[in-house]
């Protein structure tokens, strides 16, 4: 019995050594690493929100009225572009729908607007896509004075009618991928479509957060 057991263990040991030797002779198969795939970004209906302030038309009745605040608090929402181009040149021609409003803290003209914003990077290769220029065009509705010029209340501009047109521009700097600061100018007028057309031109700044 002892002889049989000894032969059995010897046979198993020999089989194990042969198997190991055979495995060592087989070519080793290297599994290639998985190809990295960037995560697909989640599309967001909102592109950016902006908050800021402005001085109400410094050279006009609304800007020079004594005893009244001339500051505006404003904010706007920019929506994502409906089309995206891989070419940055053509991408600049696709605007972002924009809605916003401004409240005058001294009871002068406040307004709400709707339109489109175009953005372009200035010298992107030199400035690292940090400096940009915005342009806006759209319509604006306001609570300012629209009556005859001779009856314009003290501290108000004669705006002629509502709604009117609004044009705006901003020179901005991207602090990070999400945060940016802008110097802004905006003008609102009726383009001569109404009897009076004094309009409003405001200067200010905004802080923006991009999603």
N, CA and C of each residue as an Amber inpcrd file, in Angstrom:
protein
   633
   0.8380000  -1.2100000   0.0000000   0.0000000   0.0000000   0.0000000
   0.8630000   1.2450000   0.0000000   1.9270000   1.2150000   0.8020000
   2.8270000   2.3640000   0.8740000   3.4990000   2.6100000  -0.4790000
   3.8240000   1.5230000  -1.1690000   4.4750000   1.6550000  -2.4770000
   3.5310000   2.2650000  -3.4900000   2.2560000   1.8970000  -3.4320000
   1.2540000   2.4420000  -4.3750000   1.0690000   3.9310000  -4.1550000
   0.9670000   4.3430000  -2.8700000   0.7760000   5.7650000  -2.5500000
   1.9640000   6.5810000  -3.0090000   3.1650000   6.0260000  -2.8130000
   4.3790000   6.7410000  -3.2220000   4.3900000   6.9530000  -4.7300000
   4.0110000   5.8820000  -5.4720000   3.9890000   6.0080000  -6.9280000
   2.9400000   7.0230000  -7.3850000   1.7800000   7.0780000  -6.6800000
   0.6940000   8.0100000  -7.0540000   1.1570000   9.4550000  -6.9030000
   1.7820000   9.7820000  -5.7650000   2.2670000  11.1580000  -5.5350000
   3.3740000  11.5220000  -6.5190000   4.2230000  10.5570000  -6.8260000
   5.2950000  10.8100000  -7.7820000   4.7220000  11.1080000  -9.1650000
   3.6790000  10.3640000  -9.5360000   3.0450000  10.5990000 -10.8310000
   2.3870000  11.9610000 -10.9070000   1.6920000  12.3400000  -9.8160000
   1.0400000  13.6530000  -9.7950000   2.0630000  14.7710000  -9.8680000
   3.2050000  14.5890000  -9.1740000   4.2580000  15.6110000  -9.2010000
   4.8340000  15.7420000 -10.5970000   5.0450000  14.6290000 -11.2570000
   5.5810000  14.6730000 -12.6200000   4.6070000  15.3490000 -13.5760000
   3.2940000  15.0360000 -13.4180000   2.2740000  15.6490000 -14.2680000
   2.2320000  17.1590000 -14.0620000   2.3450000  17.5880000 -12.7970000
   2.3340000  19.0340000 -12.5140000   3.5080000  19.7280000 -13.1400000
   4.7080000  19.1160000 -13.0490000   5.8970000  19.7340000 -13.6140000
   5.7970000  19.8110000 -15.1370000   5.2330000  18.7890000 -15.7510000
   5.0830000  18.7940000 -17.2090000   4.1040000  19.8730000 -17.6470000
   3.0130000  20.0120000 -16.8840000   2.0090000  21.0380000 -17.2210000
   2.5960000  22.4420000 -17.1270000   3.3910000  22.6430000 -16.0550000
   4.0170000  23.9570000 -15.8680000   5.0020000  24.2560000 -16.9760000
   5.7840000  23.2360000 -17.3680000   6.7450000  23.4420000 -18.4330000
   6.0550000  23.7380000 -19.7480000   4.9400000  23.0450000 -19.9980000
   4.2030000  23.3010000 -21.2240000   3.6000000  24.6900000 -21.2690000
   3.1140000  25.1280000 -20.1130000   2.5220000  26.4730000 -20.0510000
   3.5660000  27.5380000 -20.2740000   4.7890000  27.2840000 -19.8030000
   5.8620000  28.2620000 -19.9790000   6.2350000  28.3910000 -21.4390000
   6.0870000  27.2950000 -22.2160000   6.4490000  27.3330000 -23.6310000
   5.3920000  28.0140000 -24.4940000   4.1480000  28.1690000 -23.9950000
   3.0810000  28.7730000 -24.7750000   3.3040000  30.2760000 -24.9180000
   2.9780000  30.8450000 -26.0800000   3.1310000  32.3040000 -26.2390000
   2.1560000  33.0470000 -25.3330000   2.6400000  34.1180000 -24.7030000
   1.8010000  34.8980000 -23.7990000   0.9600000  35.8990000 -24.5860000
  -0.3160000  35.9330000 -24.2720000  -1.2460000  36.8500000 -24.9430000
  -1.4240000  38.0940000 -24.0930000  -1.0860000  39.2700000 -24.6450000
  -1.2310000  40.5390000 -23.9240000  -2.5590000  41.1840000 -24.2840000
  -3.3700000  41.4530000 -23.2980000  -4.6690000  42.0910000 -23.5270000
  -4.4610000  43.5880000 -23.6590000  -4.7900000  44.1880000 -24.7990000
  -4.5700000  45.6290000 -24.9640000  -5.4790000  46.4200000 -24.0270000
  -4.9920000  47.5530000 -23.5350000  -5.8380000  48.3750000 -22.6580000
  -7.0280000  48.9350000 -23.4200000  -8.1010000  49.1700000 -22.7040000
  -9.3130000  49.7080000 -23.3300000  -9.0510000  51.1190000 -23.8500000
  -9.5940000  51.4030000 -25.0240000  -9.4420000  52.7360000 -25.6150000
 -10.2420000  53.7410000 -24.7980000  -9.6040000  54.8670000 -24.4150000
 -10.2920000  55.8710000 -23.5990000 -11.3270000  56.6070000 -24.4340000
 -12.5070000  56.6980000 -23.9060000 -13.5880000  57.4390000 -24.5480000
 -14.0230000  58.5610000 -23.6140000 -13.9290000  59.7970000 -24.1040000
 -14.3430000  60.9320000 -23.2870000 -15.8360000  60.8420000 -23.0160000
 -16.2620000  61.1810000 -21.8000000 -17.6860000  61.1250000 -21.4950000
 -18.4650000  62.1110000 -22.3420000 -19.6280000  61.7140000 -22.7810000
 -20.4710000  62.5940000 -23.5740000 -21.0800000  63.6480000 -22.6800000
 -20.8550000  64.9400000 -22.9780000 -21.4090000  65.9820000 -22.1120000
 -22.9280000  66.0110000 -22.1500000 -23.5200000  66.2970000 -21.0240000
 -24.9700000  66.4050000 -20.9410000 -25.4040000  67.7580000 -21.4700000
 -26.2600000  67.7800000 -22.4640000 -26.7060000  69.0360000 -23.0490000
 -27.6200000  69.7560000 -22.0830000 -27.3530000  71.0590000 -21.8990000
 -28.1230000  71.8680000 -20.9720000 -28.8190000  72.9650000 -21.7490000
 -30.0780000  73.1920000 -21.4750000 -30.8120000  74.2410000 -22.1740000
 -30.2400000  75.6140000 -21.8370000 -29.6630000  75.7640000 -20.6440000
 -29.0730000  77.0370000 -20.2400000 -27.5730000  77.0290000 -20.5140000
 -27.0810000  78.1080000 -21.1090000 -25.6620000  78.2450000 -21.3890000
 -24.9530000  79.0700000 -20.3270000 -25.5770000  80.1640000 -19.8880000
 -24.8930000  81.0850000 -18.9740000 -25.9130000  81.9750000 -18.2720000
 -25.5900000  82.3730000 -17.0540000 -26.3580000  83.3980000 -16.3590000
 -25.4160000  84.5430000 -16.0050000 -25.9610000  85.7780000 -16.0320000
 -25.1510000  86.9550000 -15.7600000 -25.8990000  87.9010000 -14.8220000
 -25.1670000  88.4560000 -13.8830000 -25.7170000  89.4370000 -12.9520000
 -24.7710000  90.6280000 -12.9060000 -25.3500000  91.8280000 -12.7640000
 -24.4860000  93.0040000 -12.7240000 -25.2490000  94.2720000 -12.4230000
 -24.6240000  95.3750000 -12.7620000 -25.2140000  96.6790000 -12.5210000
 -24.7830000  97.6550000 -13.5970000 -25.4560000  98.7980000 -13.6490000
 -25.1490000  99.8050000 -14.6640000 -25.5620000 101.1810000 -14.1670000
 -24.9550000 102.1910000 -14.7480000 -25.3250000 103.5810000 -14.5010000
 -26.3250000 103.9960000 -15.5670000 -27.4300000 104.5870000 -15.1490000
 -28.5020000 104.9510000 -16.0740000 -28.1560000 106.2300000 -16.8430000
 -27.9000000 106.0710000 -18.1430000 -27.6870000 107.1570000 -19.1060000
 -27.1340000 108.4470000 -18.4790000 -25.8340000 108.4860000 -18.1630000
 -25.2670000 109.5950000 -17.3890000 -25.5210000 110.9830000 -17.9680000
 -25.6040000 111.1180000 -19.2820000 -25.7690000 112.4430000 -19.8680000
 -27.1960000 112.8840000 -20.0740000 -28.1570000 112.1140000 -19.6030000
 -29.5610000 112.4250000 -19.8590000 -30.2680000 112.8750000 -18.5950000
 -31.5630000 113.1680000 -18.7250000 -32.3720000 113.5680000 -17.5690000
 -32.4080000 112.4600000 -16.5270000 -32.4400000 111.2110000 -16.9560000
 -32.4990000 110.0980000 -16.0050000 -31.1640000 109.9170000 -15.2820000
 -30.0610000 110.3570000 -15.8970000 -28.7650000 110.2200000 -15.2640000
 -28.3640000 111.4140000 -14.4240000 -28.9590000 112.5710000 -14.6820000
 -28.5580000 113.7880000 -13.9880000 -29.5630000 114.2540000 -12.9450000
 -30.6910000 113.5820000 -12.8220000 -31.7220000 114.0150000 -11.8770000
 -31.1960000 113.9880000 -10.4480000 -31.3530000 115.1000000  -9.7510000
 -30.8770000 115.1900000  -8.3680000 -31.8630000 114.4910000  -7.4240000
 -31.3050000 113.8360000  -6.4210000 -32.1390000 113.1950000  -5.4040000
 -32.6500000 111.8260000  -5.7820000 -32.2190000 111.3060000  -6.9220000
 -32.6710000 109.9840000  -7.3500000 -31.4650000 109.0900000  -7.6000000
 -31.6300000 107.8230000  -7.2740000 -30.5830000 106.8590000  -7.5810000
 -30.5260000 106.6300000  -9.0810000 -29.3270000 106.5160000  -9.6130000
 -29.1510000 106.3370000 -11.0590000 -28.6430000 104.9410000 -11.4020000
 -28.6540000 104.0360000 -10.4220000 -28.0720000 102.7100000 -10.6450000
 -29.1370000 101.6880000 -11.0290000 -28.7190000 100.7710000 -11.8800000
 -29.5630000  99.6510000 -12.2790000 -28.9900000  98.3430000 -11.7460000
 -29.8740000  97.4280000 -11.4090000 -29.5000000  96.0470000 -11.1030000
 -30.0540000  95.1860000 -12.2280000 -29.1890000  94.4520000 -12.8900000
 -29.6790000  93.6930000 -14.0370000 -29.1890000  92.2560000 -14.0290000
 -29.8900000  91.4420000 -14.7670000 -29.5390000  90.0360000 -14.8970000
 -30.0740000  89.4890000 -16.1970000 -29.4490000  88.4390000 -16.6790000
 -29.9090000  87.8310000 -17.9230000 -29.5400000  86.3580000 -17.9780000
 -30.2770000  85.6470000 -18.7950000 -30.0530000  84.2190000 -19.0310000
 -29.7670000  84.0320000 -20.5100000 -28.6760000  83.3350000 -20.8100000
 -28.3370000  82.9870000 -22.1780000 -28.5470000  81.4880000 -22.3620000
 -29.2630000  81.1260000 -23.4170000 -29.5780000  79.7300000 -23.6760000
 -28.5210000  79.1080000 -24.5920000 -28.4470000  77.7950000 -24.5820000
 -27.4690000  77.0890000 -25.4100000 -27.7430000  77.3130000 -26.8910000
 -26.6860000  77.2420000 -27.6780000 -26.8180000  77.4130000 -29.1230000
 -27.5970000  76.2470000 -29.7270000 -28.5170000  76.5330000 -30.6380000
 -29.2950000  75.4450000 -31.2420000 -28.4630000  74.5880000 -32.1780000
 -27.3800000  75.1550000 -32.7470000 -26.4970000  74.4330000 -33.6490000
 -25.0600000  74.6250000 -33.1910000 -24.2550000  73.5930000 -33.3260000
 -22.8520000  73.6540000 -32.9370000 -21.9950000  73.2710000 -34.1360000
 -21.0370000  74.1310000 -34.4860000 -20.1260000  73.8780000 -35.6000000
 -18.7400000  73.5710000 -35.0570000 -18.0340000  72.6440000 -35.7180000
 -16.6730000  72.3210000 -35.3160000 -15.6900000  73.4060000 -35.7330000
 -16.1190000  74.2830000 -36.6270000 -15.2800000  75.3850000 -37.0870000
 -15.5690000  76.6160000 -36.2230000 -14.5660000  77.1150000 -35.4680000
 -14.8240000  78.2620000 -34.5910000 -15.2530000  79.5080000 -35.3380000
 -14.8420000  79.6380000 -36.6020000 -15.2510000  80.8090000 -37.3910000
 -16.7540000  80.8240000 -37.5980000 -17.2980000  79.6980000 -38.0690000
 -18.7390000  79.6260000 -38.3030000 -19.5120000  79.5520000 -36.9990000
 -18.8860000  78.9910000 -35.9710000 -19.5480000  78.9000000 -34.6760000
 -19.8870000  80.2860000 -34.1340000 -19.0530000  81.2780000 -34.4400000
 -19.2830000  82.6380000 -33.9470000 -20.5460000  83.2580000 -34.5340000
 -21.0090000  82.7360000 -35.6770000 -22.2010000  83.2850000 -36.3060000
 -23.4900000  82.7230000 -35.7080000 -23.3750000  81.6810000 -34.8870000
 -24.5680000  81.0840000 -34.2680000 -24.8170000  81.7870000 -32.9340000
 -25.9520000  82.4810000 -32.7740000 -26.2000000  83.2340000 -31.5370000
 -26.8110000  82.3720000 -30.4440000 -26.8200000  82.9460000 -29.2430000
 -27.5270000  82.3430000 -28.1170000 -28.7600000  83.1910000 -27.7990000
 -29.9100000  82.5590000 -27.7380000 -31.1160000  83.2780000 -27.3340000
 -30.9230000  83.8400000 -25.9300000 -31.3640000  85.0880000 -25.7230000
 -31.0910000  85.7890000 -24.4770000 -32.3480000  86.4840000 -23.9640000
 -32.5760000  86.3580000 -22.6580000 -33.6710000  87.0650000 -22.0060000
 -33.1150000  87.7140000 -20.7460000 -33.5390000  88.9390000 -20.4750000
 -32.9970000  89.6300000 -19.3030000 -33.8480000  90.8090000 -18.8980000
 -33.3920000  91.4960000 -17.8660000 -34.1170000  92.6610000 -17.3760000
 -33.2400000  93.5210000 -16.4980000 -33.6870000  94.7640000 -16.2860000
 -32.9350000  95.7170000 -15.4760000 -33.9210000  96.5310000 -14.6350000
 -33.5830000  96.6620000 -13.3510000 -34.4320000  97.4100000 -12.4160000
 -33.6730000  98.6330000 -11.9230000 -34.2720000  99.8240000 -12.0960000
 -33.6480000 101.0510000 -11.6230000 -34.0410000 101.3000000 -10.1710000
 -33.0330000 101.4070000  -9.3160000 -33.2860000 101.5220000  -7.8750000
 -33.8610000 102.8700000  -7.4640000 -33.8760000 103.8510000  -8.3720000
 -34.4210000 105.1730000  -8.0420000 -35.7760000 105.4520000  -8.6600000
 -36.4190000 104.4450000  -9.1790000 -37.7380000 104.6430000  -9.7510000
 -37.7350000 105.2010000 -11.1640000 -36.5590000 105.2530000 -11.8120000
 -36.5130000 105.6650000 -13.2230000 -36.9130000 104.4770000 -14.0950000
 -36.5960000 104.5460000 -15.3590000 -37.0400000 103.5300000 -16.3120000
 -36.4110000 102.1570000 -16.0330000 -37.2520000 101.1540000 -15.8750000
 -36.8330000  99.7570000 -15.7990000 -37.3370000  99.0420000 -17.0470000
 -36.7570000  97.8870000 -17.3630000 -37.1110000  97.2680000 -18.6370000
 -36.7870000  95.7760000 -18.6390000 -37.3740000  95.0750000 -19.6030000
 -37.0940000  93.6590000 -19.8560000 -36.8490000  93.4920000 -21.3460000
 -35.9620000  92.5620000 -21.7060000 -35.5960000  92.4310000 -23.1130000
 -35.4730000  90.9730000 -23.5210000 -35.5570000  90.7710000 -24.8320000
 -35.4700000  89.4400000 -25.4320000 -34.7710000  89.5830000 -26.7720000
 -33.8220000  88.7050000 -27.0440000 -33.1170000  88.7910000 -28.3170000
 -32.0620000  87.7180000 -28.4510000 -30.9540000  88.0540000 -29.1240000
 -29.8920000  87.0910000 -29.4080000 -28.5350000  87.7160000 -29.1180000
 -27.6070000  86.8770000 -28.6300000 -26.2480000  87.3100000 -28.3110000
 -25.2470000  86.5180000 -29.1460000 -24.3470000  87.2490000 -29.8180000
 -23.2600000  86.6460000 -30.5690000 -21.9580000  86.8390000 -29.7950000
 -21.1080000  85.8100000 -29.7240000 -19.8520000  85.8830000 -28.9750000
 -18.6920000  85.4360000 -29.8550000 -17.5600000  86.1330000 -29.7250000
 -16.3680000  85.7680000 -30.4780000 -15.1420000  85.9730000 -29.5920000
 -14.2070000  85.0180000 -29.6370000 -12.9530000  85.1360000 -28.8920000
 -12.0130000  86.0800000 -29.6320000 -11.3560000  86.9650000 -28.8930000
 -10.4030000  87.8980000 -29.4810000  -8.9890000  87.3280000 -29.3680000
  -8.2960000  87.2230000 -30.5130000  -6.9300000  86.6990000 -30.5590000
  -6.7980000  85.4110000 -29.7270000  -7.5770000  84.3900000 -30.0620000
  -7.6290000  83.1770000 -29.2160000  -6.2840000  82.4860000 -29.0460000
  -5.4420000  82.4580000 -30.1010000  -4.1730000  81.7620000 -29.9880000
  -3.2030000  82.5270000 -29.0970000  -3.2880000  83.8520000 -29.1250000
  -2.3770000  84.6740000 -28.3290000  -2.8540000  84.8170000 -26.8910000
  -4.1560000  85.0180000 -26.7060000  -4.7070000  85.2920000 -25.3810000
  -5.3380000  84.0650000 -24.7260000  -5.1820000  82.9050000 -25.3480000
  -5.6510000  81.6660000 -24.7280000  -7.1530000  81.5780000 -24.5680000
  -7.9060000  82.1750000 -25.4900000  -9.3710000  82.1230000 -25.4660000
  -9.9530000  82.6640000 -24.1610000  -9.2990000  83.6440000 -23.5930000
  -9.7920000  84.2330000 -22.3510000 -10.5480000  85.5450000 -22.5820000
 -10.2020000  86.2630000 -23.6310000 -10.8350000  87.5590000 -23.9020000
 -11.8770000  87.3840000 -25.0050000 -13.0590000  87.9150000 -24.8010000
 -14.1260000  87.7420000 -25.7700000 -14.9430000  89.0230000 -25.9270000
 -15.6680000  89.0820000 -27.0200000 -16.5250000  90.2210000 -27.3300000
 -17.9250000  89.7070000 -27.6160000 -18.9190000  90.3360000 -26.9950000
 -20.3260000  89.9800000 -27.1960000 -21.0600000  91.1000000 -27.9220000
 -22.0280000  90.7160000 -28.7160000 -22.9420000  91.6660000 -29.3250000
 -24.3660000  91.1710000 -29.1770000 -25.2930000  92.0700000 -28.8420000
 -26.7000000  91.6890000 -28.6350000 -27.5910000  92.5590000 -29.5050000
 -28.6710000  91.9470000 -30.0250000 -29.7190000  92.7130000 -30.6940000
 -31.0570000  92.0640000 -30.3900000 -32.0540000  92.9160000 -30.0700000
 -33.3780000  92.3940000 -29.7770000 -34.3640000  93.4960000 -29.4660000
 -35.4300000  93.1140000 -28.8010000 -36.4730000  94.0590000 -28.4330000
 -36.5260000  94.2670000 -26.9290000 -37.0530000  95.4240000 -26.5000000
 -37.1230000  95.7510000 -25.0840000 -38.4740000  96.4120000 -24.7870000
 -39.0650000  96.0170000 -23.6690000 -40.2860000  96.6560000 -23.1720000
 -39.9310000  97.3480000 -21.8620000 -40.4720000  98.5390000 -21.6300000
 -40.0620000  99.3390000 -20.4760000 -41.2680000 100.0230000 -19.8360000
 -41.0220000 100.6270000 -18.6570000 -42.0710000 101.3630000 -17.9490000
 -41.7770000 102.8580000 -17.9160000 -40.9300000 103.3290000 -18.8390000
 -40.5740000 104.7460000 -18.8940000 -41.6520000 105.6030000 -19.5280000
 -41.3260000 106.8720000 -19.7170000 -42.2990000 107.8430000 -20.2320000
 -42.3660000 107.7690000 -21.7510000 -43.5900000 107.7040000 -22.2910000
 -43.8000000 107.6110000 -23.7410000 -44.7110000 108.7070000 -24.2760000
 -45.0560000 109.7030000 -23.4370000 -45.9700000 110.7520000 -23.8670000
 -45.2760000 111.8830000 -24.6010000 -45.9930000 113.0210000 -24.7820000
 -45.4330000 114.1800000 -25.4860000 -44.1870000 114.7180000 -24.7800000
 -43.2500000 115.2070000 -25.5760000 -41.9920000 115.6870000 -25.0320000
 -42.1870000 116.8330000 -24.0610000 -43.1160000 117.7290000 -24.3340000
 -43.3380000 118.9030000 -23.4850000 -43.8520000 118.5300000 -22.0970000
 -44.4060000 117.3390000 -21.9590000 -44.9730000 116.9240000 -20.6730000
 -44.1280000 115.8730000 -19.9570000 -42.8870000 115.7100000 -20.3840000
 -42.0110000 114.7080000 -19.7730000 -41.7750000 115.0200000 -18.3000000
 -42.0340000 114.0910000 -17.3830000 -41.8030000 114.3340000 -15.9480000
 -40.3160000 114.5510000 -15.6600000 -40.0520000 115.2660000 -14.5710000
 -38.6740000 115.5110000 -14.1760000 -37.9570000 114.1840000 -13.8920000
 -36.7360000 114.0640000 -14.4380000 -35.9350000 112.8690000 -14.1830000
 -36.2030000 111.7190000 -15.1270000 -36.9950000 111.9460000 -16.1640000
 -37.2770000 110.8830000 -17.1340000 -36.8460000 111.3080000 -18.5280000
 -36.4440000 110.3210000 -19.3340000 -36.1950000 110.5520000 -20.7560000
 -37.4910000 110.3810000 -21.5390000 -37.5820000 111.0750000 -22.6550000
 -38.7350000 110.9230000 -23.5370000 -38.4490000 109.7810000 -24.4990000
 -39.0900000 108.6470000 -24.2830000 -38.7620000 107.4450000 -25.0410000
 -39.6960000 107.1820000 -26.2100000 -40.8230000 107.8400000 -26.2480000
 -41.6880000 107.7750000 -27.4250000 -42.6500000 106.6110000 -27.4460000
 -42.1830000 105.4030000 -27.2180000 -43.0760000 104.2400000 -27.2800000
 -42.4150000 103.0430000 -26.6120000 -43.2090000 102.0060000 -26.4740000
 -42.7270000 100.7190000 -25.9690000 -43.5580000  99.6370000 -26.6440000
 -42.9290000  98.5780000 -27.1660000 -41.5170000  98.2040000 -27.0650000
 -40.6230000  99.0080000 -28.0020000 -39.2970000  98.8560000 -27.7870000
 -38.2970000  99.5110000 -28.6210000 -37.2330000  98.4760000 -29.0080000
 -36.1660000  98.9670000 -29.6370000 -35.0310000  98.1130000 -29.9750000
 -33.9410000  98.2540000 -28.9100000 -33.1770000  97.1880000 -28.7280000
 -32.0430000  97.2280000 -27.8060000 -30.8100000  96.6280000 -28.4820000
 -29.7020000  97.3830000 -28.4230000 -28.4050000  96.8820000 -28.8810000
 -27.4460000  96.9620000 -27.6980000 -26.5740000  95.9740000 -27.5570000
 -25.6420000  95.9510000 -26.4310000 -24.3460000  95.2770000 -26.8510000
 -23.2800000  95.6260000 -26.1430000 -21.9700000  95.0090000 -26.3740000
 -21.2920000  94.7900000 -25.0330000 -20.4160000  93.7930000 -24.9840000
 -19.6670000  93.4910000 -23.7610000 -18.2630000  93.0300000 -24.1310000
 -17.2870000  93.5250000 -23.3920000 -15.9090000  93.0570000 -23.5060000
 -15.6150000  92.2630000 -22.2520000 -15.3000000  90.9730000 -22.4170000
 -15.1970000  90.0900000 -21.2580000 -13.8630000  89.3870000 -21.1220000
 -13.6350000  88.8970000 -19.9150000 -12.4280000  88.1260000 -19.6000000
 -12.8470000  86.8940000 -18.7980000 -12.4220000  85.7060000 -19.2630000
 -12.7470000  84.4560000 -18.5730000 -11.7240000  84.2060000 -17.4640000
 -12.1850000  84.2660000 -16.2250000 -11.3130000  84.0070000 -15.0860000
 -11.0070000  82.5160000 -14.9890000 -12.0470000  81.6960000 -15.1340000
 -11.9250000  80.2360000 -15.1640000 -12.8230000  79.7170000 -16.2730000
 -12.9530000  78.3900000 -16.3640000 -13.8530000  77.8100000 -17.3650000
 -15.3070000  78.1860000 -17.1070000 -15.6330000  78.5340000 -15.8740000
 -17.0200000  78.8340000 -15.5240000 -17.2840000  80.3300000 -15.2800000
 -16.3230000  81.0540000 -14.7270000 -16.5610000  82.4380000 -14.3060000
 -15.9170000  83.4370000 -15.2670000 -16.6280000  84.5470000 -15.5000000
 -16.1090000  85.6130000 -16.3540000 -16.6250000  86.9600000 -15.8640000
 -15.8960000  88.0200000 -16.2200000 -16.3010000  89.3900000 -15.9030000
 -16.3890000  90.1760000 -17.2060000 -17.2920000  91.1710000 -17.2440000
 -17.5300000  91.9210000 -18.4670000 -17.7590000  93.4010000 -18.1820000
 -17.2740000  94.2410000 -19.0760000 -17.6450000  95.6540000 -19.1220000
 -18.7100000  95.7840000 -20.1990000 -19.8030000  96.4920000 -19.9100000
 -20.9600000  96.4820000 -20.8060000 -21.4140000  97.8870000 -21.1860000
 -22.0410000  97.9810000 -22.3440000 -22.7240000  99.1910000 -22.7810000
 -23.9810000  98.7520000 -23.5250000 -25.0750000  99.4690000 -23.3310000
 -26.3260000  99.1240000 -23.9950000 -27.0510000 100.3930000 -24.4120000
 -27.7860000 100.2950000 -25.5050000 -28.5600000 101.4370000 -25.9990000
 -29.9380000 100.9580000 -26.3920000 -30.9350000 101.7300000 -25.9910000
 -32.3260000 101.4170000 -26.3320000 -32.9750000 102.6270000 -26.9810000
 -33.6530000 102.4180000 -28.0950000 -34.3420000 103.5040000 -28.7840000
 -35.4000000 102.8980000 -29.6970000 -36.2320000 103.7590000 -30.2790000
 -37.2930000 103.2600000 -31.1610000 -36.9520000 103.4330000 -32.6380000
 -35.7020000 103.8280000 -32.9400000 -35.2220000 103.9560000 -34.3190000
 -36.0680000 104.9230000 -35.1480000 -36.6540000 105.9140000 -34.4940000
 -37.4390000 106.9080000 -35.2120000 -38.8230000 106.4490000 -35.6100000
 -39.2620000 105.3120000 -35.0870000 -40.5930000 104.8060000 -35.4380000
 -41.7020000 105.5040000 -34.6550000 -41.3360000 106.2210000 -33.5950000
 -42.3130000 106.9620000 -32.7970000 -41.9610000 108.4490000 -32.8460000
 -42.8490000 109.2960000 -32.3030000 -42.6780000 110.7410000 -32.3950000
 -41.4110000 111.2280000 -31.6900000 -41.0920000 110.6500000 -30.5400000
 -39.9100000 111.0540000 -29.7810000 -38.9580000 109.8770000 -29.6480000
 -37.6500000 110.1790000 -29.6150000 -36.6760000 109.0970000 -29.6420000
 -35.4160000 109.4600000 -28.8530000 -35.5680000 109.9110000 -27.5860000
 -34.4000000 110.2440000 -26.7850000 -33.5720000 108.9950000 -26.4630000
 -34.2370000 107.8910000 -26.1620000 -33.5540000 106.6400000 -25.8830000
 -32.8440000 106.6270000 -24.5450000 -32.1270000 105.5150000 -24.2850000
 -31.3390000 105.3190000 -23.0700000 -30.0260000 104.6480000 -23.4450000
 -28.9260000 105.1250000 -22.8640000 -27.6180000 104.4920000 -23.0450000
 -26.9930000 104.2970000 -21.6750000 -26.7860000 103.0380000 -21.2940000
 -26.3070000 102.6990000 -19.9550000 -24.9480000 102.0130000 -20.0180000
 -24.1350000 102.2400000 -18.9800000 -22.7860000 101.6730000 -18.8920000
 -22.6530000 100.8970000 -17.5800000 -22.0430000  99.7200000 -17.6390000
 -21.9230000  98.9400000 -16.4100000 -21.0020000  97.7550000 -16.5360000
 -21.2740000  96.7360000 -15.7430000 -20.4780000  95.5330000 -15.7370000
 -21.2910000  94.3410000 -15.2810000 -20.8180000  93.1460000 -15.5980000
 -21.5280000  91.9140000 -15.2380000 -20.5270000  90.8440000 -14.8080000
 -21.0270000  89.9340000 -14.0150000 -20.3200000  88.7130000 -13.6280000
 -21.1110000  87.5470000 -14.2130000 -20.4380000  86.6790000 -14.9810000
 -21.1230000  85.5900000 -15.6390000 -20.6810000  84.2270000 -15.1460000
 -21.6210000  83.2740000 -15.1460000 -21.3150000  81.8750000 -14.8100000
 -21.7790000  81.0030000 -15.9550000 -20.8480000  80.2850000 -16.5670000
 -21.1480000  79.3960000 -17.6870000 -21.3140000  77.9660000 -17.1810000
 -22.3800000  77.3040000 -17.6200000 -22.6590000  75.9340000 -17.1790000
 -21.7650000  74.9330000 -17.9230000
